[in-house]
Amino acid sequence: MLFVTDLTGYMYCSRKLYFSKVLHVREKPQEQSIKGTIKHAVFEHSGREDKDIIFAFTEKDTLEILEMKYRKVYYSVLMFQIQRAKKDLEAQGLKTLEIYQELWPFFLAEAKTKSLYFYNLAEEKKVYGEKLWLALPKSIPELRIVSEKLQLVGVIDRVDLVDGFIPVEIKTGSAPRDGVWKEHMIQIGAYILLLSEHYGKDISEGYVEYRAINERRKIVMNPFLKDEILELIQKVRNTLNRKELPAKTNDIKKCEKCGIRDICFSQV
């Protein structure tokens, strides 16, 4: 079985993917990947508190009260995830306090945005507590789907249940000026194929949420994207089944901060 992330890993560097999947060479966590993992984990775990916070929200509560509750949640989860990554951070010469100071403003803004959304929705619909929770658009977090047909596994950040099944991938890194990065297009496209097969329904779109700029960008499935994904699956499978290493990437910038560069460059 391949994972959807194997497809995007192949697009980034097929040689690096081969080292990981076939030769079992593990890369030491790098600074950007550690920060990205922390941010993604904070989003995932904080989202699990939504129900309790909304259930406790009453008509008498102010926006400031709601925002403070979200601040507390983001703060506690962020501190936990930073401590959890302490060894990896120290291995990169990074101090936990510095990481907190860098990431906290991001989640402070997120707490403000999220609380404002729920508060305005409550004011608009005049519902609170459990009724407000029931009025929210429903979704399935961290949905894992296995396709025997495609021999592919995917774990989708969130599936919105609005007029069907809409895959949503949360990204905490930079966003392109327009549209989405190609790897993200492939990722969402693969999720669309998995969901379509799993539920037996035609699914035509998905979204990437770029949290750094608070934008949600749409990806539409079409025959060309589907063919590209199917071809990519076969390319990845063929590469991993070979006995020889793939060629090095032509993008030297990818090598500069790669954690397995020395091992990679020592090979022919």
ZIUR-V426612 format. One record per residue. N is the residue number from 1. SS is DSSP state (2 for helix, 1 for strand, 0 for the rest). D_CENTER is the distance of its C-alpha to the mean C-alpha in whole Angstrom. Layout:
BEGIN
n=N ss=SS d_center=D_CENTER
n=N ss=SS d_center=D_CENTER
END
This chain:
BEGIN
n=1 ss=0 d_center=21
n=2 ss=1 d_center=18
n=3 ss=1 d_center=14
n=4 ss=2 d_center=12
n=5 ss=2 d_center=11
n=6 ss=2 d_center=14
n=7 ss=2 d_center=15
n=8 ss=2 d_center=13
n=9 ss=2 d_center=14
n=10 ss=2 d_center=17
n=11 ss=2 d_center=17
n=12 ss=2 d_center=16
n=13 ss=0 d_center=19
n=14 ss=2 d_center=21
n=15 ss=2 d_center=23
n=16 ss=2 d_center=20
n=17 ss=2 d_center=19
n=18 ss=2 d_center=23
n=19 ss=2 d_center=23
n=20 ss=2 d_center=20
n=21 ss=2 d_center=21
n=22 ss=0 d_center=25
n=23 ss=0 d_center=26
n=24 ss=0 d_center=24
n=25 ss=0 d_center=23
n=26 ss=0 d_center=21
n=27 ss=0 d_center=20
n=28 ss=0 d_center=20
n=29 ss=0 d_center=17
n=30 ss=0 d_center=17
n=31 ss=2 d_center=17
n=32 ss=2 d_center=14
n=33 ss=2 d_center=12
n=34 ss=2 d_center=14
n=35 ss=2 d_center=13
n=36 ss=2 d_center=9
n=37 ss=2 d_center=9
n=38 ss=2 d_center=11
n=39 ss=2 d_center=10
n=40 ss=2 d_center=6
n=41 ss=2 d_center=9
n=42 ss=2 d_center=11
n=43 ss=2 d_center=9
n=44 ss=2 d_center=9
n=45 ss=2 d_center=13
n=46 ss=2 d_center=14
n=47 ss=2 d_center=13
n=48 ss=0 d_center=16
n=49 ss=0 d_center=18
n=50 ss=2 d_center=18
n=51 ss=2 d_center=21
n=52 ss=2 d_center=23
n=53 ss=2 d_center=23
n=54 ss=2 d_center=24
n=55 ss=2 d_center=27
n=56 ss=0 d_center=28
n=57 ss=0 d_center=28
n=58 ss=0 d_center=32
n=59 ss=0 d_center=34
n=60 ss=0 d_center=35
n=61 ss=0 d_center=32
n=62 ss=0 d_center=31
n=63 ss=2 d_center=28
n=64 ss=2 d_center=29
n=65 ss=2 d_center=29
n=66 ss=2 d_center=26
n=67 ss=2 d_center=24
n=68 ss=2 d_center=26
n=69 ss=2 d_center=24
n=70 ss=2 d_center=21
n=71 ss=2 d_center=21
n=72 ss=2 d_center=23
n=73 ss=2 d_center=20
n=74 ss=2 d_center=17
n=75 ss=2 d_center=20
n=76 ss=2 d_center=21
n=77 ss=2 d_center=17
n=78 ss=2 d_center=17
n=79 ss=2 d_center=20
n=80 ss=2 d_center=19
n=81 ss=2 d_center=16
n=82 ss=2 d_center=18
n=83 ss=2 d_center=21
n=84 ss=2 d_center=19
n=85 ss=0 d_center=18
n=86 ss=2 d_center=21
n=87 ss=2 d_center=23
n=88 ss=2 d_center=20
n=89 ss=2 d_center=21
n=90 ss=2 d_center=24
n=91 ss=2 d_center=24
n=92 ss=0 d_center=23
n=93 ss=0 d_center=26
n=94 ss=0 d_center=23
n=95 ss=0 d_center=25
n=96 ss=2 d_center=23
n=97 ss=2 d_center=25
n=98 ss=2 d_center=24
n=99 ss=2 d_center=20
n=100 ss=2 d_center=20
n=101 ss=2 d_center=22
n=102 ss=2 d_center=20
n=103 ss=2 d_center=17
n=104 ss=2 d_center=19
n=105 ss=2 d_center=20
n=106 ss=2 d_center=16
n=107 ss=2 d_center=16
n=108 ss=2 d_center=19
n=109 ss=2 d_center=19
n=110 ss=2 d_center=16
n=111 ss=2 d_center=19
n=112 ss=2 d_center=21
n=113 ss=2 d_center=19
n=114 ss=2 d_center=18
n=115 ss=2 d_center=22
n=116 ss=2 d_center=23
n=117 ss=2 d_center=21
n=118 ss=2 d_center=23
n=119 ss=2 d_center=26
n=120 ss=2 d_center=27
n=121 ss=2 d_center=26
n=122 ss=2 d_center=28
n=123 ss=2 d_center=31
n=124 ss=2 d_center=31
n=125 ss=2 d_center=31
n=126 ss=0 d_center=33
n=127 ss=0 d_center=31
n=128 ss=0 d_center=30
n=129 ss=2 d_center=29
n=130 ss=2 d_center=28
n=131 ss=2 d_center=29
n=132 ss=2 d_center=27
n=133 ss=2 d_center=24
n=134 ss=2 d_center=26
n=135 ss=2 d_center=26
n=136 ss=0 d_center=22
n=137 ss=0 d_center=20
n=138 ss=0 d_center=19
n=139 ss=1 d_center=15
n=140 ss=1 d_center=14
n=141 ss=1 d_center=11
n=142 ss=1 d_center=10
n=143 ss=1 d_center=12
n=144 ss=1 d_center=13
n=145 ss=1 d_center=16
n=146 ss=1 d_center=18
n=147 ss=1 d_center=20
n=148 ss=0 d_center=24
n=149 ss=0 d_center=25
n=150 ss=0 d_center=22
n=151 ss=0 d_center=22
n=152 ss=1 d_center=18
n=153 ss=1 d_center=15
n=154 ss=1 d_center=12
n=155 ss=1 d_center=9
n=156 ss=1 d_center=8
n=157 ss=1 d_center=6
n=158 ss=1 d_center=9
n=159 ss=1 d_center=12
n=160 ss=1 d_center=15
n=161 ss=0 d_center=18
n=162 ss=0 d_center=20
n=163 ss=0 d_center=23
n=164 ss=0 d_center=21
n=165 ss=0 d_center=17
n=166 ss=1 d_center=15
n=167 ss=1 d_center=11
n=168 ss=1 d_center=9
n=169 ss=1 d_center=5
n=170 ss=1 d_center=4
n=171 ss=1 d_center=5
n=172 ss=0 d_center=7
n=173 ss=0 d_center=10
n=174 ss=0 d_center=12
n=175 ss=0 d_center=13
n=176 ss=0 d_center=16
n=177 ss=0 d_center=19
n=178 ss=0 d_center=19
n=179 ss=0 d_center=17
n=180 ss=0 d_center=13
n=181 ss=0 d_center=13
n=182 ss=2 d_center=15
n=183 ss=2 d_center=12
n=184 ss=2 d_center=10
n=185 ss=2 d_center=13
n=186 ss=2 d_center=13
n=187 ss=2 d_center=10
n=188 ss=2 d_center=11
n=189 ss=2 d_center=14
n=190 ss=2 d_center=14
n=191 ss=2 d_center=12
n=192 ss=2 d_center=15
n=193 ss=2 d_center=18
n=194 ss=2 d_center=17
n=195 ss=2 d_center=17
n=196 ss=2 d_center=20
n=197 ss=2 d_center=22
n=198 ss=2 d_center=21
n=199 ss=2 d_center=22
n=200 ss=0 d_center=25
n=201 ss=0 d_center=24
n=202 ss=0 d_center=23
n=203 ss=0 d_center=20
n=204 ss=0 d_center=20
n=205 ss=1 d_center=17
n=206 ss=1 d_center=13
n=207 ss=1 d_center=11
n=208 ss=1 d_center=9
n=209 ss=1 d_center=9
n=210 ss=1 d_center=9
n=211 ss=0 d_center=10
n=212 ss=0 d_center=12
n=213 ss=0 d_center=15
n=214 ss=0 d_center=14
n=215 ss=1 d_center=14
n=216 ss=1 d_center=13
n=217 ss=1 d_center=14
n=218 ss=1 d_center=15
n=219 ss=1 d_center=15
n=220 ss=1 d_center=18
n=221 ss=0 d_center=19
n=222 ss=0 d_center=23
n=223 ss=2 d_center=25
n=224 ss=2 d_center=24
n=225 ss=2 d_center=20
n=226 ss=2 d_center=21
n=227 ss=2 d_center=24
n=228 ss=2 d_center=22
n=229 ss=2 d_center=19
n=230 ss=2 d_center=22
n=231 ss=2 d_center=24
n=232 ss=2 d_center=21
n=233 ss=2 d_center=20
n=234 ss=2 d_center=24
n=235 ss=2 d_center=24
n=236 ss=2 d_center=21
n=237 ss=2 d_center=24
n=238 ss=2 d_center=27
n=239 ss=2 d_center=25
n=240 ss=2 d_center=24
n=241 ss=2 d_center=28
n=242 ss=0 d_center=30
n=243 ss=0 d_center=32
n=244 ss=0 d_center=32
n=245 ss=0 d_center=29
n=246 ss=0 d_center=27
n=247 ss=0 d_center=28
n=248 ss=0 d_center=27
n=249 ss=0 d_center=25
n=250 ss=0 d_center=27
n=251 ss=0 d_center=24
n=252 ss=2 d_center=26
n=253 ss=2 d_center=23
n=254 ss=2 d_center=21
n=255 ss=2 d_center=23
n=256 ss=2 d_center=24
n=257 ss=0 d_center=21
n=258 ss=0 d_center=21
n=259 ss=0 d_center=21
n=260 ss=0 d_center=23
n=261 ss=2 d_center=25
n=262 ss=2 d_center=29
n=263 ss=2 d_center=28
n=264 ss=2 d_center=27
n=265 ss=2 d_center=30
n=266 ss=0 d_center=33
n=267 ss=0 d_center=32
n=268 ss=0 d_center=34
END
